[in-house]
Amino acid sequence: MCQICIEYSQQKLSINEALHNLEEAKPTIEETHYKEVHEMLKRTLGSSYYKHDEEEYWEIYGFGD
């Protein structure tokens, strides 16, 4: 488990913070783990909220900065 998974499971990160941190950590974590966490967060958000493709999502909702 990565720090994002641990903190998210302990409810120390919101879903938006977890997504933001995941994208920042993408170059440093294994691709398979990135995909697993990304899919888990997508399911948590629900299909109606996460209806855009990944690139559109970040343009619409931003990185939380």
C-alpha positions in Angstrom: 0.0 0.0 0.0 1.2 3.5 -0.7 0.8 6.5 1.5 -2.3 7.7 -0.5 -4.0 4.4 0.1 -3.2 4.4 3.8 -4.3 8.0 4.4 -7.5 7.6 2.3 -8.5 4.4 4.1 -8.0 6.2 7.4 -10.2 9.0 6.1 -7.3 11.5 6.4 -7.7 12.5 2.7 -10.9 13.4 0.9 -11.5 11.8 -2.5 -10.4 14.9 -4.3 -7.2 15.1 -2.2 -6.5 11.4 -2.9 -7.0 12.0 -6.7 -4.8 15.0 -6.6 -2.1 13.2 -4.7 -2.4 10.1 -7.0 -1.7 12.2 -10.0 1.3 13.9 -8.4 2.7 10.5 -7.4 2.0 8.9 -10.8 5.7 9.1 -12.0 7.0 7.5 -8.8 4.6 4.6 -8.2 4.1 1.3 -10.1 1.8 1.6 -13.1 -0.3 -1.4 -11.9 -0.8 0.2 -8.4 -1.7 3.5 -10.0 -4.4 1.8 -12.1 -5.8 -0.1 -9.1 -6.0 3.0 -6.9 -7.4 5.1 -9.8 -10.1 2.5 -10.5 -11.0 2.3 -6.8 -11.4 6.1 -6.6 -13.5 6.2 -9.7 -15.8 3.6 -8.3 -16.0 5.5 -5.0 -16.9 8.7 -6.9 -19.6 7.0 -8.9 -20.2 6.9 -12.6 -22.4 10.0 -12.7 -19.7 12.2 -11.0 -16.8 10.8 -12.9 -18.4 10.8 -16.4 -15.5 12.6 -18.1 -12.4 11.0 -19.4 -9.3 11.5 -17.3 -7.9 14.5 -19.2 -11.3 16.3 -19.2 -11.7 15.6 -15.5 -8.5 17.5 -14.5 -9.4 20.4 -16.8 -12.9 20.7 -15.3 -12.2 20.0 -11.6 -8.5 21.0 -11.4 -5.9 19.6 -9.1 -7.1 21.2 -5.9 -4.5 24.0 -6.0 
